[in-house]
């Protein structure tokens, strides 16, 4: 199947464009440094991911940065660490805007923008995304930005995808058959995209821990966004 007939790429950001796993590990350093305990990267991320997912279901209207601050002390307790101060938990939530982009992201987005509308459908809040976009994403322009804060629910809720489809149809005249959900997370994106009738491109990001499932769903598969941009350019 060819990629170029499609008109719009709908991106997950954190995990696909931005290395949220490295960002989270770095943001946990202050509470980890106070302990002599040692944890594997996979254990830290798996524990964090379970708490984040549960909190998103419990408080779907809570902005993502506030959600991270809320689960920070719970994560510390789960790991058997000293409870953080309110300031430390707030700093953990505010760290989102400092998380690094993958090395291939910015160049790939600029190349893909020559062929597609670029739309963000993220579980983050608007302020945090703005910091990321001005920071590690180097101001790459997106044609539309939709966040969980705008929608009132977190992916994988199907409402997020239906909201996006209605918005891009209204603003750009693009139907679901012309959209490619472009994401790393199977849990947050690919399963839901399939359920609402959207084709998807799996940016696998080898070594990723969060968002994986045993039986991945995808129509195209690339290790990086740069590899996808190469394939589009080749077409």
C-alpha positions as a LaTeX table, in Angstrom:
\begin{tabular}{lrrr}
\hline
Residue & $x$ (\AA) & $y$ (\AA) & $z$ (\AA) \\
\hline
Unk1 & 0.00 & 0.00 & 0.00 \\
Unk2 & 1.18 & 3.52 & $-0.78$ \\
Unk3 & 1.47 & 6.21 & 1.88 \\
Unk4 & 1.27 & 9.27 & $-0.32$ \\
Unk5 & $-2.45$ & 9.11 & $-1.24$ \\
Unk6 & $-3.31$ & 10.02 & 2.37 \\
Unk7 & $-3.72$ & 13.68 & 3.26 \\
Unk8 & $-3.27$ & 13.95 & 7.01 \\
Unk9 & $-1.03$ & 12.48 & 9.71 \\
Unk10 & $-2.50$ & 12.42 & 13.21 \\
Unk11 & 0.35 & 12.19 & 15.71 \\
Unk12 & 0.72 & 10.92 & 19.17 \\
Unk13 & 3.51 & 13.11 & 20.57 \\
Unk14 & 4.91 & 11.66 & 23.79 \\
Unk15 & 6.43 & 8.31 & 22.91 \\
Unk16 & 6.36 & 8.96 & 19.16 \\
Unk17 & 7.91 & 12.39 & 18.62 \\
Unk18 & 9.26 & 12.95 & 22.12 \\
Unk19 & 11.21 & 10.41 & 24.16 \\
Unk20 & 8.89 & 10.43 & 27.15 \\
Unk21 & 10.51 & 7.37 & 28.70 \\
Unk22 & 13.88 & 9.10 & 28.99 \\
Unk23 & 12.14 & 12.27 & 30.12 \\
Unk24 & 10.29 & 10.46 & 32.90 \\
Unk25 & 13.42 & 8.66 & 34.11 \\
Unk26 & 15.31 & 11.97 & 34.26 \\
Unk27 & 12.43 & 13.64 & 36.09 \\
Unk28 & 12.44 & 10.85 & 38.70 \\
Unk29 & 16.13 & 11.40 & 39.48 \\
Unk30 & 15.55 & 13.73 & 42.49 \\
Unk31 & 13.57 & 11.14 & 44.48 \\
Unk32 & 15.70 & 8.22 & 43.29 \\
Unk33 & 18.92 & 9.95 & 44.33 \\
Unk34 & 17.75 & 10.03 & 47.97 \\
Unk35 & 17.63 & 6.24 & 48.17 \\
Unk36 & 20.18 & 3.43 & 48.04 \\
Unk37 & 17.64 & 1.25 & 46.24 \\
Unk38 & 18.26 & 0.39 & 42.61 \\
Unk39 & 15.57 & $-0.18$ & 40.02 \\
Unk40 & 15.73 & $-1.21$ & 36.41 \\
Unk41 & 14.50 & 1.26 & 33.83 \\
Unk42 & 11.80 & $-1.21$ & 32.82 \\
Unk43 & 10.52 & $-1.54$ & 36.40 \\
Unk44 & 10.34 & 2.22 & 36.89 \\
Unk45 & 8.50 & 2.74 & 33.63 \\
Unk46 & 6.12 & $-0.17$ & 34.11 \\
Unk47 & 5.21 & 1.05 & 37.60 \\
Unk48 & 4.75 & 4.62 & 36.40 \\
Unk49 & 2.68 & 3.53 & 33.41 \\
Unk50 & 0.23 & 1.52 & 35.51 \\
Unk51 & $-0.35$ & 4.47 & 37.85 \\
Unk52 & $-0.71$ & 6.94 & 35.01 \\
Unk53 & $-3.27$ & 4.80 & 33.16 \\
Unk54 & $-5.35$ & 4.26 & 36.30 \\
Unk55 & $-5.31$ & 7.97 & 37.13 \\
Unk56 & $-6.37$ & 8.95 & 33.61 \\
Unk57 & $-9.42$ & 6.72 & 33.96 \\
Unk58 & $-10.20$ & 8.05 & 37.44 \\
Unk59 & $-9.76$ & 11.75 & 36.57 \\
Unk60 & $-10.21$ & 12.20 & 32.80 \\
Unk61 & $-10.61$ & 15.96 & 33.13 \\
Unk62 & $-7.40$ & 16.49 & 35.14 \\
Unk63 & $-4.70$ & 18.26 & 33.05 \\
Unk64 & $-1.75$ & 16.00 & 32.35 \\
Unk65 & 0.84 & 18.03 & 34.27 \\
Unk66 & $-1.42$ & 18.01 & 37.34 \\
Unk67 & $-2.02$ & 14.30 & 36.86 \\
Unk68 & 1.73 & 13.64 & 36.93 \\
Unk69 & 2.08 & 15.70 & 40.10 \\
Unk70 & $-0.74$ & 13.71 & 41.68 \\
Unk71 & 0.74 & 10.28 & 40.95 \\
Unk72 & 4.31 & 11.30 & 41.86 \\
Unk73 & 3.97 & 10.61 & 45.62 \\
Unk74 & 1.98 & 7.43 & 44.89 \\
Unk75 & 4.81 & 6.25 & 42.66 \\
Unk76 & 7.36 & 7.01 & 45.37 \\
Unk77 & 5.34 & 5.02 & 47.90 \\
Unk78 & 4.92 & 2.13 & 45.46 \\
Unk79 & 8.71 & 2.02 & 45.03 \\
Unk80 & 9.32 & 2.24 & 48.76 \\
Unk81 & 10.95 & 5.66 & 48.54 \\
Unk82 & 10.65 & 8.66 & 50.83 \\
Unk83 & 7.60 & 10.74 & 49.99 \\
Unk84 & 8.46 & 13.80 & 47.89 \\
Unk85 & 7.68 & 17.35 & 48.88 \\
Unk86 & 4.83 & 19.19 & 47.15 \\
Unk87 & 7.45 & 21.22 & 45.31 \\
Unk88 & 9.16 & 18.06 & 44.05 \\
Unk89 & 5.85 & 16.63 & 42.84 \\
Unk90 & 4.97 & 19.88 & 41.11 \\
Unk91 & 8.39 & 19.90 & 39.42 \\
Unk92 & 7.78 & 16.36 & 38.18 \\
Unk93 & 4.54 & 17.49 & 36.53 \\
Unk94 & 6.23 & 20.56 & 35.09 \\
Unk95 & 9.02 & 18.46 & 33.57 \\
Unk96 & 6.94 & 17.51 & 30.51 \\
Unk97 & 8.11 & 20.50 & 28.52 \\
Unk98 & 11.76 & 19.51 & 29.03 \\
Unk99 & 11.45 & 15.95 & 27.73 \\
Unk100 & 13.70 & 15.46 & 24.68 \\
Unk101 & 12.59 & 14.86 & 21.12 \\
Unk102 & 13.92 & 11.77 & 19.37 \\
Unk103 & 16.90 & 12.70 & 17.15 \\
Unk104 & 15.01 & 12.02 & 13.92 \\
Unk105 & 11.79 & 13.82 & 14.84 \\
Unk106 & 12.23 & 17.43 & 13.74 \\
Unk107 & 13.76 & 16.70 & 10.35 \\
Unk108 & 11.15 & 14.01 & 9.67 \\
Unk109 & 8.26 & 16.34 & 10.57 \\
Unk110 & 9.60 & 19.03 & 8.26 \\
Unk111 & 9.84 & 16.56 & 5.39 \\
Unk112 & 6.43 & 15.04 & 6.06 \\
Unk113 & 4.82 & 18.48 & 6.20 \\
Unk114 & 5.49 & 18.79 & 2.45 \\
Unk115 & 3.04 & 15.96 & 1.82 \\
Unk116 & 0.50 & 16.02 & 4.66 \\
Unk117 & $-1.42$ & 18.13 & 7.12 \\
Unk118 & 0.16 & 17.51 & 10.55 \\
Unk119 & $-2.24$ & 17.15 & 13.47 \\
Unk120 & $-1.50$ & 16.51 & 17.14 \\
Unk121 & $-3.83$ & 14.28 & 19.19 \\
Unk122 & $-2.12$ & 14.11 & 22.55 \\
Unk123 & $-2.91$ & 13.11 & 26.12 \\
Unk124 & $-1.04$ & 16.16 & 27.34 \\
Unk125 & $-2.40$ & 19.59 & 28.35 \\
Unk126 & $-2.03$ & 22.61 & 26.08 \\
Unk127 & 0.52 & 24.48 & 28.20 \\
Unk128 & 2.84 & 21.49 & 28.43 \\
Unk129 & 2.61 & 20.82 & 24.70 \\
Unk130 & 3.39 & 24.46 & 23.97 \\
Unk131 & 6.57 & 24.14 & 26.02 \\
Unk132 & 7.54 & 20.98 & 24.14 \\
Unk133 & 6.82 & 22.58 & 20.79 \\
Unk134 & 8.88 & 25.64 & 21.60 \\
Unk135 & 11.61 & 23.46 & 23.10 \\
Unk136 & 12.77 & 20.12 & 21.76 \\
Unk137 & 10.37 & 20.19 & 18.77 \\
Unk138 & 12.07 & 23.44 & 17.69 \\
Unk139 & 8.87 & 25.23 & 16.78 \\
Unk140 & 7.79 & 22.83 & 14.04 \\
Unk141 & 4.35 & 24.09 & 12.97 \\
Unk142 & 1.36 & 21.80 & 13.27 \\
Unk143 & $-1.85$ & 22.43 & 11.37 \\
Unk144 & $-4.00$ & 21.51 & 14.38 \\
Unk145 & $-3.33$ & 20.70 & 18.03 \\
Unk146 & $-5.90$ & 18.68 & 20.00 \\
Unk147 & $-5.21$ & 17.67 & 23.59 \\
Unk148 & $-6.91$ & 15.69 & 26.30 \\
Unk149 & $-7.52$ & 19.02 & 28.02 \\
Unk150 & $-9.59$ & 20.16 & 25.01 \\
Unk151 & $-11.56$ & 16.92 & 24.75 \\
Unk152 & $-12.07$ & 16.05 & 28.41 \\
Unk153 & $-10.85$ & 12.46 & 28.13 \\
Unk154 & $-7.62$ & 10.57 & 27.61 \\
Unk155 & $-6.72$ & 8.15 & 24.85 \\
Unk156 & $-7.47$ & 5.29 & 24.28 \\
Unk157 & $-11.01$ & 6.64 & 24.77 \\
Unk158 & $-12.70$ & 6.56 & 21.36 \\
Unk159 & $-14.12$ & 10.03 & 22.00 \\
Unk160 & $-10.68$ & 11.49 & 21.39 \\
Unk161 & $-10.47$ & 9.95 & 17.93 \\
Unk162 & $-14.02$ & 10.86 & 16.97 \\
Unk163 & $-13.38$ & 14.42 & 18.16 \\
Unk164 & $-10.28$ & 14.57 & 15.94 \\
Unk165 & $-12.12$ & 13.16 & 12.92 \\
Unk166 & $-14.90$ & 15.71 & 13.26 \\
Unk167 & $-12.36$ & 18.55 & 13.63 \\
Unk168 & $-10.26$ & 17.65 & 10.59 \\
Unk169 & $-13.35$ & 17.12 & 8.47 \\
Unk170 & $-14.66$ & 20.52 & 9.48 \\
Unk171 & $-11.38$ & 22.42 & 9.13 \\
Unk172 & $-9.67$ & 20.67 & 6.23 \\
Unk173 & $-12.35$ & 18.62 & 4.50 \\
Unk174 & $-10.37$ & 15.45 & 5.28 \\
Unk175 & $-12.32$ & 12.24 & 5.85 \\
Unk176 & $-11.25$ & 9.30 & 8.01 \\
Unk177 & $-10.19$ & 7.34 & 4.92 \\
Unk178 & $-7.53$ & 10.04 & 4.30 \\
Unk179 & $-6.10$ & 10.02 & 7.85 \\
Unk180 & $-3.12$ & 8.03 & 9.10 \\
Unk181 & $-2.79$ & 7.65 & 12.87 \\
Unk182 & 0.99 & 7.83 & 13.39 \\
Unk183 & 2.06 & 6.60 & 16.80 \\
Unk184 & 4.25 & 4.39 & 18.96 \\
Unk185 & 1.68 & 3.29 & 21.53 \\
Unk186 & $-0.40$ & 0.31 & 20.60 \\
Unk187 & $-2.50$ & 0.75 & 23.75 \\
Unk188 & $-3.26$ & 4.45 & 23.38 \\
Unk189 & $-3.51$ & 4.76 & 19.60 \\
Unk190 & $-3.48$ & 1.80 & 17.26 \\
Unk191 & $-6.25$ & $-0.28$ & 18.79 \\
Unk192 & $-8.57$ & 2.72 & 19.00 \\
Unk193 & $-7.69$ & 3.89 & 15.49 \\
Unk194 & $-8.65$ & 0.48 & 14.13 \\
Unk195 & $-11.97$ & 0.61 & 15.99 \\
Unk196 & $-12.94$ & 3.95 & 14.44 \\
Unk197 & $-11.80$ & 2.94 & 10.95 \\
Unk198 & $-8.48$ & 4.79 & 10.67 \\
Unk199 & $-5.39$ & 3.26 & 9.07 \\
Unk200 & $-2.29$ & 3.48 & 11.25 \\
Unk201 & 1.48 & 3.73 & 11.01 \\
Unk202 & 3.37 & 2.15 & 13.89 \\
Unk203 & 6.51 & 4.07 & 14.80 \\
Unk204 & 7.88 & 1.22 & 16.84 \\
Unk205 & 10.73 & 3.01 & 18.66 \\
Unk206 & 12.65 & $-0.21$ & 19.45 \\
Unk207 & 13.26 & $-0.63$ & 23.17 \\
Unk208 & 10.12 & 1.24 & 24.18 \\
Unk209 & 8.43 & $-0.13$ & 27.30 \\
Unk210 & 5.19 & 1.82 & 27.67 \\
Unk211 & 2.18 & 1.33 & 25.44 \\
Unk212 & 3.15 & $-2.05$ & 24.02 \\
Unk213 & 0.80 & $-5.02$ & 23.68 \\
Unk214 & 1.42 & $-8.65$ & 22.81 \\
Unk215 & $-0.28$ & $-8.54$ & 19.40 \\
Unk216 & 0.45 & $-5.22$ & 17.69 \\
Unk217 & $-1.99$ & $-3.72$ & 15.19 \\
Unk218 & $-0.74$ & $-1.62$ & 12.29 \\
Unk219 & $-0.96$ & $-1.04$ & 8.55 \\
Unk220 & 2.63 & 0.20 & 8.18 \\
Unk221 & 5.57 & $-0.26$ & 10.53 \\
Unk222 & 8.78 & 1.77 & 10.88 \\
Unk223 & 11.42 & 1.88 & 13.59 \\
Unk224 & 11.59 & 5.69 & 13.54 \\
Unk225 & 9.69 & 8.61 & 12.09 \\
Unk226 & 12.75 & 9.31 & 9.97 \\
Unk227 & 12.33 & 5.92 & 8.29 \\
Unk228 & 8.71 & 6.77 & 7.50 \\
Unk229 & 9.77 & 10.10 & 5.98 \\
Unk230 & 12.33 & 8.25 & 3.86 \\
Unk231 & 9.61 & 5.90 & 2.58 \\
Unk232 & 7.31 & 8.82 & 1.74 \\
Unk233 & 10.11 & 10.67 & $-0.06$ \\
Unk234 & 10.91 & 7.51 & $-2.01$ \\
Unk235 & 7.30 & 7.27 & $-3.18$ \\
\hline
\end{tabular}
